Amino acid sequence: MKNSAEHDATLAEVARSFISSLPPTERSEVQAQVLKFVRWIGSSRKVSDLSPVDVAGYGELTTPSAVRPVRAFLTYVRKKGFTGTSLSPHLRVRKASSKAGIMRRKPHAAATLTAQGYAELESELEALKSQLPEVIDEIQRAAADKDFKENAPLAAARERKAYLEGRIREMESTLTLARIMGTSQGISTVKPGDTVVLCDLSSGSELSYVLVHPREANPTKGKLSVASPLGKVILDKEKGQTVEVTAPAGSFRYRIESIAKAGE
């Protein structure tokens, strides 16, 4: 496909291309799971619009057996250049999750967010709201089929609508209760919102992280959760202190090289 065609390709079109590229012996098993994912996301949505949030949302509702085929499809999407984002790592199945349980999450405590994190959540909320009309339209089109017993597109669209509405309520609650990090925090110890430069004492390499609330965390973008093992040990520490983190791969020691306060 040409670049412009790749940019405009829909999920349904790319799914057909992916399935046809598979050996005949694998197609039947993979096709059912990939098409279910496509129906849930929206078959007419452009592949270039697919986001990590979409993929993570599907992971909350799917089963472990469905993960491998969908991850293979997402890898194909990235490899063929339909998106510049690696989406497959965002597909994770939550343990002991259920559709009903997801919709009944307990209200969370007020989050302390950076100004950038607050703005990103507002942007994500608007993106979710913009998807609702399309999903409602899909429900209406699928319902016109009248064959409700075997109407997989209708079931997928309804699941998508319920998920979107649940996420929207959750994010609206987060933003309503959120506190924005200010500059009046401590001046000598690591606090949420600070940018911290660490020296890995085993390799001598330096790492730079912004310490953030778990909702903002994205280690690939340098945003470290205060609830992560490393985030916990550097919180409230001073410049020059050495910390140790124990992980499955072993223990790691870091020295805090510098602390840039939030807002500076």
BAFI-3210 file (N, C-alpha, C; in Angstrom, 3 decimals, decimal comma, padded with zeros to 6 digits):
// residues 264
n [1|2|3|4|5|6|7|8|9|10|11|12|13|14|15|16|17|18|19|20|21|22|23|24|25|26|27|28|29|30|31|32|33|34|35|36|37|38|39|40|41|42|43|44|45|46|47|48|49|50|51|52|53|54|55|56|57|58|59|60|61|62|63|64|65|66|67|68|69|70|71|72|73|74|75|76|77|78|79|80|81|82|83|84|85|86|87|88|89|90|91|92|93|94|95|96|97|98|99|100|101|102|103|104|105|106|107|108|109|110|111|112|113|114|115|116|117|118|119|120|121|122|123|124|125|126|127|128|129|130|131|132|133|134|135|136|137|138|139|140|141|142|143|144|145|146|147|148|149|150|151|152|153|154|155|156|157|158|159|160|161|162|163|164|165|166|167|168|169|170|171|172|173|174|175|176|177|178|179|180|181|182|183|184|185|186|187|188|189|190|191|192|193|194|195|196|197|198|199|200|201|202|203|204|205|206|207|208|209|210|211|212|213|214|215|216|217|218|219|220|221|222|223|224|225|226|227|228|229|230|231|232|233|234|235|236|237|238|239|240|241|242|243|244|245|246|247|248|249|250|251|252|253|254|255|256|257|258|259|260|261|262|263|264]
n.u [000,831|000,369|001,733|-000,316|-002,548|-002,068|-002,330|-005,047|-006,263|-008,676|-009,466|-010,784|-009,983|-007,190|-007,150|-008,189|-006,132|-004,044|-005,005|-005,169|-002,513|-001,611|-000,694|-002,867|-003,612|-003,588|-005,414|-008,227|-008,317|-007,055|-008,506|-011,085|-010,560|-009,173|-011,043|-013,004|-011,727|-011,436|-014,132|-014,878|-013,279|-014,067|-014,848|-014,695|-012,945|-009,951|-006,753|-004,575|-005,568|-005,701|-005,026|-002,829|-004,487|-006,938|-006,193|-005,357|-007,772|-009,314|-007,904|-008,678|-011,101|-010,902|-009,811|-007,117|-006,553|-007,158|-005,257|-002,770|-003,331|-004,322|-002,219|-000,362|-001,560|-001,441|001,306|001,819|000,489|002,162|004,613|004,078|003,834|001,475|001,002|002,938|003,395|004,190|001,967|001,292|002,516|000,784|-001,418|-002,783|-004,035|-006,181|-005,928|-008,425|-010,467|-013,621|-016,445|-018,540|-017,259|-015,387|-016,968|-017,802|-015,871|-014,280|-014,624|-011,807|-009,113|-008,277|-006,184|-002,816|-001,574|000,730|000,842|001,037|000,252|-002,396|-003,480|-003,100|-004,811|-007,237|-007,289|-007,370|-009,842|-011,599|-011,132|-012,179|-014,872|-015,495|-015,634|-017,993|-020,425|-019,932|-019,849|-022,449|-023,812|-022,874|-024,086|-026,779|-026,801|-026,016|-028,092|-030,160|-029,990|-031,510|-031,134|-030,537|-029,484|-027,116|-025,621|-022,768|-021,385|-023,150|-023,069|-020,370|-020,215|-021,916|-020,511|-018,242|-019,370|-020,261|-017,805|-016,514|-018,224|-017,882|-015,133|-015,121|-016,684|-015,019|-012,655|-013,616|-014,253|-011,693|-010,426|-012,029|-011,496|-008,790|-005,581|-003,334|000,126|002,194|004,686|005,485|006,497|008,828|012,289|014,587|014,323|013,144|010,090|006,676|006,296|008,777|011,802|014,146|017,519|019,304|022,090|023,170|024,804|026,062|026,607|027,241|025,709|023,322|020,026|016,961|014,057|010,649|008,835|005,725|002,091|000,499|-001,405|-000,391|001,903|004,532|007,082|008,602|008,523|009,836|008,409|007,936|006,235|005,097|004,375|005,826|008,518|011,090|010,275|009,163|011,400|013,028|011,510|011,233|013,948|017,310|019,497|022,450|022,153|022,213|020,317|018,669|017,214|015,207|014,612|013,051|015,165|017,366|019,321|019,591|021,535|021,356|022,443|021,331|021,620|020,717|018,015|015,290|012,957|009,344|007,799|009,949]
n.v [-001,202|002,309|005,185|007,067|005,460|003,614|005,242|005,822|003,386|001,084|-000,698|-003,087|-003,598|-003,929|-006,071|-008,102|-008,274|-009,139|-011,639|-013,053|-013,322|-015,347|-018,818|-021,334|-023,265|-021,920|-019,895|-020,117|-020,335|-017,964|-015,970|-015,662|-014,458|-012,116|-010,743|-010,339|-008,527|-006,389|-005,762|-004,884|-002,606|-001,124|-001,532|000,236|002,183|004,073|002,606|004,114|005,676|004,109|003,579|003,215|003,252|002,273|-000,383|-001,314|-001,106|-003,089|-005,285|-005,415|-006,644|-009,035|-012,497|-014,708|-016,595|-015,286|-013,419|-013,928|-014,203|-011,587|-009,947|-010,734|-009,701|-006,940|-006,604|-007,086|-004,877|-002,790|-003,567|-003,396|-000,730|000,690|002,052|004,137|003,450|001,064|-001,258|-003,769|-004,420|-003,207|-004,743|-006,410|-008,868|-008,495|-009,886|-011,976|-010,361|-008,968|-008,171|-006,992|-006,365|-004,472|-002,321|-001,591|-000,380|000,726|004,026|006,109|007,536|011,035|012,122|013,234|015,183|016,053|019,190|018,757|016,073|016,280|017,755|015,911|013,846|015,179|015,521|012,842|012,123|013,684|012,476|009,924|010,556|011,487|009,162|007,913|008,643|007,307|004,632|004,290|004,604|002,310|000,346|000,803|000,193|-002,502|-003,590|-003,474|-005,767|-007,739|-010,412|-011,314|-013,387|-014,454|-012,203|-010,949|-008,479|-006,608|-007,321|-006,815|-004,052|-003,085|-003,860|-002,276|000,283|000,232|000,002|002,411|004,330|003,686|004,242|006,971|008,017|007,320|008,772|011,387|011,597|011,346|013,683|015,628|015,360|015,674|016,976|019,531|019,406|021,618|024,208|024,431|022,387|020,287|021,291|019,824|017,085|014,187|014,513|013,858|014,724|015,835|015,960|013,499|012,592|009,662|007,609|004,585|002,371|000,037|000,102|002,702|004,305|006,950|007,747|009,400|010,511|011,558|011,817|010,489|010,278|007,032|006,892|008,446|007,210|006,162|004,579|004,399|006,922|008,298|008,700|007,939|005,852|006,662|004,522|002,399|-000,030|001,277|003,946|004,091|003,761|005,970|008,118|010,901|010,866|012,303|014,363|012,749|010,542|006,944|004,315|001,120|-001,333|-004,163|-006,629|-009,141|-009,861|-009,390|-007,379|-003,830|-000,874|002,602|005,983|009,146|011,739|014,313|016,619|018,067|020,404|020,270|022,340|024,023]
n.w [000,000|-000,599|001,118|001,743|001,477|003,483|005,677|005,603|005,822|007,091|010,144|009,570|006,921|007,158|008,883|007,257|005,403|007,062|007,971|005,572|005,045|006,593|007,161|005,808|007,712|010,109|010,000|010,681|013,494|014,354|013,064|014,259|016,777|016,085|014,495|016,382|018,080|016,271|015,740|018,265|018,694|016,490|013,295|011,174|011,926|011,452|011,114|011,807|013,816|016,011|019,420|022,341|024,583|023,613|023,043|025,571|026,893|025,637|026,506|029,165|029,030|027,708|027,279|028,419|026,383|024,068|023,637|022,261|019,354|018,821|019,611|017,716|015,439|016,023|016,040|013,351|012,260|013,124|011,960|009,240|008,911|009,364|011,633|013,786|016,325|018,825|019,655|020,678|023,248|025,024|025,338|027,756|029,950|032,631|035,858|037,243|036,285|035,307|033,244|034,636|037,017|036,224|035,576|038,038|039,656|042,627|043,939|043,468|045,402|045,701|043,117|042,744|040,334|037,688|035,918|033,193|033,040|033,867|031,752|029,684|030,482|030,265|027,492|026,669|027,717|026,156|023,703|024,137|024,543|022,008|020,582|021,246|019,734|017,262|018,089|019,024|016,634|015,322|016,885|016,275|013,538|013,597|015,088|013,321|011,903|013,049|013,745|016,622|018,145|017,012|016,589|016,438|015,883|017,056|019,781|020,326|019,842|021,819|024,114|023,766|023,994|026,668|027,956|027,173|028,348|031,030|031,369|030,797|032,906|035,048|034,473|034,475|037,153|038,263|037,271|038,419|041,140|041,239|042,260|041,393|041,020|042,772|043,299|045,855|047,309|049,178|049,187|049,073|048,960|047,139|045,525|044,378|040,973|040,629|038,671|038,374|038,271|037,944|038,756|037,550|039,429|038,728|036,027|035,410|033,838|033,185|034,243|033,652|035,205|035,576|038,454|038,961|039,470|039,548|037,451|035,446|034,708|032,564|031,692|029,317|028,347|030,221|032,572|035,767|037,990|041,274|042,724|041,850|042,269|042,130|042,224|044,774|046,462|045,945|046,655|048,766|049,255|049,324|047,277|046,195|047,812|048,027|046,678|046,784|044,730|044,543|042,198|040,031|038,359|039,869|042,233|042,211|042,310|042,810|042,503|043,545|041,462|040,768|041,520|040,164|040,890|040,690|038,329|037,989]
ca.u [000,000|001,050|001,667|-001,631|-003,489|-001,816|-002,863|-006,504|-006,765|-009,502|-009,092|-011,312|-009,152|-005,887|-007,385|-008,308|-004,787|-003,277|-005,507|-004,811|-001,066|-001,322|-000,851|-004,263|-003,860|-003,695|-006,383|-009,511|-008,141|-006,685|-009,518|-012,174|-010,114|-008,819|-012,279|-013,682|-011,020|-011,768|-015,523|-014,959|-012,673|-014,820|-014,239|-014,504|-011,944|-008,659|-005,695|-003,699|-006,189|-005,655|-004,156|-002,563|-005,650|-007,885|-005,683|-005,414|-009,179|-009,741|-007,259|-009,432|-012,324|-010,671|-009,312|-005,726|-006,453|-007,363|-004,185|-001,726|-003,702|-004,472|-000,870|000,251|-002,154|-000,891|002,695|001,706|000,122|003,370|005,646|003,692|003,866|000,161|001,100|004,307|003,412|004,159|000,744|001,115|002,828|-000,290|-002,497|-002,567|-005,274|-006,197|-006,274|-009,717|-011,313|-014,897|-017,101|-019,300|-016,333|-014,757|-017,914|-018,116|-014,662|-014,474|-014,121|-010,416|-008,769|-007,842|-004,858|-001,985|-001,058|001,466|-000,003|001,042|-000,555|-003,800|-003,859|-003,163|-006,036|-008,342|-007,271|-007,829|-011,278|-012,279|-011,020|-013,142|-016,221|-015,696|-015,873|-019,328|-021,406|-019,642|-020,247|-023,921|-024,204|-022,609|-025,134|-028,013|-026,662|-026,004|-029,423|-031,049|-029,854|-032,637|-030,726|-029,825|-028,842|-025,764|-025,186|-021,508|-021,083|-023,981|-022,535|-019,088|-020,476|-022,488|-019,408|-017,415|-020,101|-020,224|-016,441|-016,275|-018,986|-017,230|-013,870|-015,441|-017,084|-013,837|-011,729|-014,256|-014,085|-010,278|-010,138|-012,770|-010,864|-007,336|-004,829|-002,207|001,361|002,689|006,127|005,720|006,904|010,158|013,315|015,802|014,043|012,360|008,643|005,961|006,413|010,184|012,617|015,276|018,559|019,905|023,259|023,194|026,148|026,683|027,030|027,661|024,799|022,396|018,607|016,211|012,636|009,730|008,077|004,325|001,026|000,406|-002,246|000,413|003,154|004,920|008,546|009,239|008,570|010,521|007,470|008,054|005,171|005,502|004,031|006,747|009,596|012,089|009,634|008,991|012,656|013,653|010,625|011,698|015,400|018,025|020,556|023,655|021,862|022,208|019,156|018,760|015,930|015,242|013,716|013,244|016,467|018,430|019,300|020,218|021,826|021,374|022,749|020,544|022,559|020,112|016,573|014,722|011,619|008,203|007,522|011,164]
ca.v [000,000|003,588|005,810|007,648|004,356|003,057|006,175|005,810|002,016|000,782|-001,917|-004,251|-003,833|-004,449|-007,406|-009,048|-008,449|-009,946|-013,017|-013,695|-013,568|-016,487|-020,149|-021,781|-024,043|-021,028|-018,819|-020,244|-020,060|-016,563|-015,074|-015,388|-013,539|-010,825|-010,064|-009,899|-007,308|-005,345|-005,345|-004,153|-001,295|-000,429|-002,001|001,335|003,128|004,030|001,969|005,174|006,273|003,145|004,092|002,288|003,229|001,334|-001,744|-001,655|-001,279|-004,406|-006,259|-005,529|-007,407|-010,268|-013,660|-015,027|-017,359|-014,391|-012,429|-014,221|-013,802|-010,136|-009,387|-010,998|-008,731|-005,622|-006,625|-006,947|-003,481|-001,986|-003,982|-002,941|000,723|001,323|002,928|004,297|003,089|-000,359|-001,395|-005,096|-004,512|-002,632|-005,721|-007,245|-009,335|-008,284|-011,077|-012,015|-009,244|-009,303|-006,990|-006,320|-005,806|-003,276|-001,217|-001,253|-000,053|001,606|005,376|006,221|008,734|012,165|011,941|014,424|015,085|017,180|019,980|018,074|014,871|016,700|018,130|014,692|013,146|015,931|015,203|011,458|012,124|014,213|011,464|008,872|011,091|011,618|007,837|007,428|008,697|006,265|003,339|004,272|004,367|000,895|-000,432|000,948|-000,545|-003,939|-003,982|-003,575|-007,118|-008,477|-011,734|-010,987|-014,562|-014,619|-010,883|-010,629|-007,040|-005,895|-007,589|-006,117|-002,615|-002,818|-003,959|-001,088|001,428|000,126|000,299|003,841|005,073|003,459|004,986|008,404|008,328|007,197|009,875|012,621|011,600|011,616|015,086|016,458|015,276|015,795|018,143|019,801|019,603|022,991|024,379|024,713|021,168|020,320|021,753|019,011|015,656|013,823|014,545|013,663|015,838|016,191|015,235|012,933|011,929|008,582|006,931|003,144|002,146|-001,146|000,393|004,091|005,043|007,833|007,638|010,577|010,228|012,438|010,982|010,841|009,423|005,832|007,095|009,111|006,479|005,644|004,538|004,620|008,372|008,889|009,009|006,827|005,845|006,693|003,221|001,383|-000,318|002,337|005,172|004,037|003,890|007,299|009,136|011,529|010,782|013,531|014,290|012,119|009,284|005,719|003,463|-000,229|-001,873|-005,602|-007,031|-010,560|-010,078|-009,138|-006,102|-002,737|000,268|003,870|007,191|010,288|012,737|015,641|016,702|019,314|020,478|020,469|023,731|024,799]
ca.w [000,000|-000,567|002,432|001,966|001,665|004,811|006,672|005,558|005,925|008,253|010,872|008,857|005,742|007,570|009,451|006,127|004,853|008,019|007,983|004,297|005,028|007,457|006,570|005,896|008,923|011,268|009,782|011,370|014,923|014,550|012,501|015,198|017,824|015,484|014,089|017,606|018,482|015,291|015,958|019,534|018,480|015,444|012,049|010,231|012,426|010,775|011,906|012,304|015,004|017,108|020,477|023,451|025,478|023,007|023,188|026,999|027,242|025,183|027,380|030,410|028,816|026,969|028,016|028,058|025,133|022,928|023,576|021,266|017,991|018,703|019,653|016,406|014,522|016,348|015,570|011,891|012,005|013,319|010,999|007,909|008,862|009,485|012,790|014,251|017,740|019,145|020,447|021,281|024,686|025,836|025,467|028,940|030,565|034,081|036,623|037,910|035,865|034,699|032,691|035,690|037,997|035,677|035,622|039,421|040,393|043,758|043,703|043,889|046,162|044,882|042,542|042,608|038,978|037,138|035,026|031,902|033,179|033,922|030,391|028,884|030,844|029,654|026,060|026,527|028,004|024,972|022,650|024,458|024,299|020,566|020,015|021,597|018,630|016,284|018,655|019,038|015,240|015,039|017,563|015,506|012,285|013,895|015,575|012,166|011,382|013,656|014,227|017,845|018,737|016,480|016,123|017,113|015,839|018,020|021,120|020,453|019,926|023,149|025,071|023,571|024,546|028,126|028,385|026,999|029,350|032,316|031,377|030,845|034,291|035,901|034,216|034,948|038,599|038,529|036,996|039,378|042,455|041,124|042,715|040,516|041,762|042,799|043,502|047,264|047,984|049,761|048,254|049,113|048,816|045,958|045,699|043,113|040,044|040,440|037,693|039,109|037,474|038,720|038,191|037,774|039,949|038,121|034,653|035,281|032,960|033,881|033,898|034,078|035,344|036,295|039,388|038,727|039,968|038,704|036,268|034,424|034,513|031,248|031,774|028,017|028,150|031,362|033,647|036,712|038,997|042,682|043,306|041,333|043,231|042,122|042,679|046,229|047,215|045,802|047,221|050,007|049,392|048,983|046,283|046,693|048,496|047,237|046,968|046,224|044,289|044,299|041,118|039,697|037,704|040,830|042,952|041,487|043,162|042,093|043,267|043,085|040,975|040,843|041,707|039,647|041,478|039,783|038,018|037,742]
c.u [000,866|000,903|000,299|-002,674|-003,315|-002,436|-004,382|-007,104|-007,572|-009,022|-009,571|-010,442|-007,815|-006,033|-007,489|-006,939|-003,946|-003,700|-005,116|-003,316|-000,678|-001,413|-002,294|-004,591|-004,053|-004,870|-007,644|-009,395|-007,897|-007,811|-010,589|-011,769|-009,790|-010,074|-013,079|-013,063|-011,407|-013,190|-015,642|-014,398|-013,510|-014,189|-013,954|-013,481|-010,631|-007,608|-004,785|-004,258|-006,127|-004,627|-003,880|-003,745|-006,702|-007,469|-005,759|-006,847|-009,702|-009,145|-008,004|-010,637|-012,104|-010,116|-007,887|-005,593|-006,581|-006,185|-003,213|-002,129|-003,793|-003,110|-000,158|-000,277|-001,574|000,575|002,740|001,401|001,343|004,417|005,355|003,593|002,515|000,109|002,563|004,474|003,377|003,020|000,632|001,483|001,713|-001,464|-002,181|-003,916|-005,187|-006,628|-007,619|-010,590|-012,605|-015,536|-017,845|-018,374|-015,694|-015,682|-018,207|-016,863|-014,987|-013,953|-012,700|-010,186|-008,292|-006,411|-004,126|-001,244|-000,184|000,517|-000,088|000,158|-002,040|-004,296|-003,985|-004,414|-007,258|-008,439|-007,783|-009,331|-012,064|-012,247|-012,020|-014,563|-016,513|-015,987|-017,292|-020,330|-021,199|-020,092|-021,770|-024,454|-023,988|-023,673|-026,426|-027,953|-026,715|-027,372|-030,407|-031,008|-030,988|-032,253|-029,878|-029,061|-027,392|-025,179|-023,932|-021,166|-021,895|-023,447|-021,230|-019,297|-021,050|-021,411|-018,526|-018,081|-020,049|-018,837|-016,158|-016,980|-018,365|-015,929|-014,119|-015,835|-015,875|-012,895|-012,311|-014,111|-012,650|-009,964|-010,841|-012,053|-009,369|-006,793|-003,627|-000,977|001,833|004,179|006,479|006,151|008,350|011,231|014,530|015,568|013,131|010,875|007,966|006,023|007,842|010,814|013,900|016,244|019,265|021,119|023,188|024,617|026,826|027,231|027,558|026,748|023,827|020,974|017,896|014,727|011,900|008,889|006,614|003,368|000,910|-000,416|-001,466|001,607|003,330|006,444|009,239|009,339|009,187|009,607|007,381|006,982|005,739|005,221|004,934|007,841|010,652|011,506|009,495|010,300|013,301|012,789|011,160|013,207|016,041|019,061|021,812|023,415|021,872|021,027|019,358|017,369|016,102|014,190|013,955|014,616|017,641|018,277|020,086|020,394|021,974|021,774|021,946|021,508|022,003|018,606|016,129|013,287|010,551|007,973|008,746|011,534]
c.v [001,253|004,184|006,386|006,581|003,735|003,940|006,088|004,417|001,821|-000,492|-003,160|-004,597|-004,458|-005,842|-008,445|-009,321|-009,342|-011,406|-013,751|-014,008|-014,804|-017,803|-020,621|-022,525|-023,164|-020,071|-018,935|-019,897|-018,569|-015,617|-014,701|-014,348|-012,159|-010,055|-009,601|-008,599|-006,142|-004,844|-004,504|-002,741|-000,454|-000,723|-000,879|002,365|002,970|003,414|003,034|005,856|005,352|003,586|003,027|002,173|002,261|-000,107|-002,190|-001,890|-002,638|-005,492|-006,463|-006,459|-008,770|-011,365|-013,976|-015,738|-016,480|-013,452|-012,690|-013,826|-012,288|-009,454|-009,584|-009,994|-007,333|-005,513|-006,441|-005,496|-002,573|-002,290|-003,446|-001,421|001,409|002,267|003,017|003,905|001,577|-000,602|-002,727|-005,158|-003,986|-003,594|-006,674|-007,615|-009,137|-009,558|-010,896|-010,828|-009,772|-008,040|-006,238|-005,659|-004,529|-002,081|-000,765|-000,995|000,894|002,996|005,496|007,524|009,815|011,937|013,276|014,302|016,277|017,943|019,318|016,828|015,185|017,029|016,893|013,891|013,848|015,602|013,788|011,372|012,617|013,199|010,329|009,330|011,169|010,277|007,344|007,509|007,608|004,901|003,212|003,998|002,912|000,003|-000,391|000,160|-002,055|-004,424|-004,152|-004,964|-008,017|-009,852|-011,550|-012,172|-014,689|-013,295|-010,446|-009,146|-006,231|-006,079|-006,833|-004,618|-002,244|-002,885|-002,726|000,145|001,409|000,463|001,793|004,652|004,905|004,242|006,489|008,808|008,317|008,385|011,212|012,738|011,932|013,094|016,018|016,509|015,615|017,092|018,296|020,073|021,046|023,037|024,583|023,477|021,304|020,668|020,832|017,524|015,415|013,778|014,253|014,915|016,257|015,370|014,801|012,254|010,927|008,029|005,455|002,779|000,915|-000,856|001,808|004,926|005,878|007,662|008,873|010,245|011,403|011,531|011,399|009,883|008,208|006,015|007,741|008,270|005,972|005,642|004,796|006,101|009,077|009,285|007,798|006,930|005,873|005,357|002,101|001,118|000,777|003,646|005,227|004,315|005,267|008,414|009,596|011,391|012,089|013,283|013,694|010,800|008,114|004,857|002,118|-000,744|-003,353|-005,962|-008,505|-010,849|-009,846|-007,802|-005,055|-001,547|001,528|004,992|008,351|011,424|014,152|015,544|018,059|019,381|020,749|021,959|024,571|024,788]
c.w [000,000|000,817|002,728|002,201|003,034|005,882|006,751|005,750|007,200|008,923|010,123|007,651|006,127|008,178|008,339|005,518|005,755|007,957|006,703|004,210|005,840|006,693|006,765|007,183|010,164|011,182|010,629|012,852|015,178|014,134|013,511|016,235|017,261|015,082|015,297|018,103|017,570|015,504|017,221|019,378|017,527|014,100|011,068|010,711|011,667|011,692|012,514|013,554|016,223|018,139|021,532|024,412|024,942|023,279|024,649|027,431|026,816|026,079|028,681|030,268|028,167|027,875|027,586|026,720|023,897|022,699|022,441|019,852|017,817|018,765|018,313|015,373|014,756|015,925|014,053|011,511|012,106|012,242|009,608|007,810|008,926|010,684|013,204|015,702|017,914|020,126|021,188|022,765|025,588|026,021|026,612|029,540|032,063|034,789|037,301|037,540|035,273|034,204|033,775|036,688|037,523|035,778|037,044|040,235|041,535|043,422|044,236|044,632|045,204|044,412|042,514|041,285|038,625|036,215|033,654|031,949|033,202|032,513|029,497|029,193|030,260|028,161|025,813|026,747|026,790|023,834|022,883|024,168|022,800|019,898|020,261|020,447|017,590|016,791|018,679|017,634|014,856|015,673|016,756|014,203|012,534|014,348|014,425|011,539|011,849|014,193|015,481|018,426|018,293|016,001|016,883|017,032|016,843|019,436|021,338|020,611|021,289|024,229|024,994|024,188|026,081|028,664|028,301|028,080|030,738|032,442|031,497|032,265|035,213|035,729|034,647|036,461|038,981|038,372|037,979|040,722|042,430|041,714|041,784|041,367|041,648|043,035|044,974|048,042|048,482|048,750|048,212|048,943|047,619|046,304|044,358|042,249|039,771|039,316|038,386|038,140|038,383|037,989|038,563|038,183|039,359|036,728|034,466|034,403|033,793|033,339|034,431|034,089|035,969|037,176|039,340|039,435|039,034|037,430|035,126|033,981|033,084|031,196|030,444|027,686|029,350|032,497|034,577|037,785|040,413|043,363|042,800|042,361|043,295|042,629|044,184|046,968|047,066|046,383|048,583|050,248|048,918|047,889|046,916|047,403|047,517|047,661|046,288|045,920|044,002|043,269|040,822|039,085|038,649|041,520|042,176|042,425|042,315|043,052|042,669|042,742|041,083|040,987|041,190|040,104|040,434|039,580|037,738|036,272]
res [m|k|n|s|a|e|h|d|a|t|l|a|e|v|a|r|s|f|i|s|s|l|p|p|t|e|r|s|e|v|q|a|q|v|l|k|f|v|r|w|i|g|s|s|r|k|v|s|d|l|s|p|v|d|v|a|g|y|g|e|l|t|t|p|s|a|v|r|p|v|r|a|f|l|t|y|v|r|k|k|g|f|t|g|t|s|l|s|p|h|l|r|v|r|k|a|s|s|k|a|g|i|m|r|r|k|p|h|a|a|a|t|l|t|a|q|g|y|a|e|l|e|s|e|l|e|a|l|k|s|q|l|p|e|v|i|d|e|i|q|r|a|a|a|d|k|d|f|k|e|n|a|p|l|a|a|a|r|e|r|k|a|y|l|e|g|r|i|r|e|m|e|s|t|l|t|l|a|r|i|m|g|t|s|q|g|i|s|t|v|k|p|g|d|t|v|v|l|c|d|l|s|s|g|s|e|l|s|y|v|l|v|h|p|r|e|a|n|p|t|k|g|k|l|s|v|a|s|p|l|g|k|v|i|l|d|k|e|k|g|q|t|v|e|v|t|a|p|a|g|s|f|r|y|r|i|e|s|i|a|k|a|g|e]
***
